[in-house]
Amino acid sequence: MRTCKDCEEEKELEEFVPYKSRGKPMRSYRCKLCDKEKRRRKYLANREEILKRNKEWREENPEQVKQARKDYRTKNRPQLIEKSKIYYEENKEACQATQKAYRKSHKAEIRATARVREFRDAEAIREKNRAYREKHKERLKEQSRAYSQTHKDQIREQHAEYRARKRSEKEGDAFSPGLSRWRPFDEDDLEFEKYIEELKGF
Ligand SMILES: [Zn+2]
């Protein structure tokens, strides 16, 4: 047992801060609780100065900061995911509004990223889609049939639009208003033609 020099309480030796003096293990005469309290007071007294110094250090060492943040995220990934899930559930509406605003203001960027990914993973995506279609063959057939029944006019309109676009492209008309939602990529045309062929099959 030992008496703490701060709180003057008598406590077990393990309750005192251990340290080493010339390799020899020692125990402080201040208990762990008082030590903690003392360090807290010291921190609070110098808080502004410490925060300022830390900020300056971060500004001077951006690479270390980046790496440290990355390490932190890697190390705490499961907890961070769990935390953000909980936050999302508790602030669903605000989160969804933020996401919506982000998607709206970053439309081009999001689309570009998706295109890059598509090209990069084209083979894998094709394989995945093929497997999906194969697995859900019957359901997709049924869905497609139902869709073409309920959207006859729309499909006819789409076909007309598509033909008009093809025509204007052939005639070298660079600007065709109302058709801007078609993305100017050839593989989209192929996809669409495949889609039409599929529909014709029913
Ligand atoms: Zn104490």
Residues whose N, C-alpha, C, O or C-beta is under 5 A from the ligand:
A	BS01	ZN	C4 D6 C7 E8 C31 C34
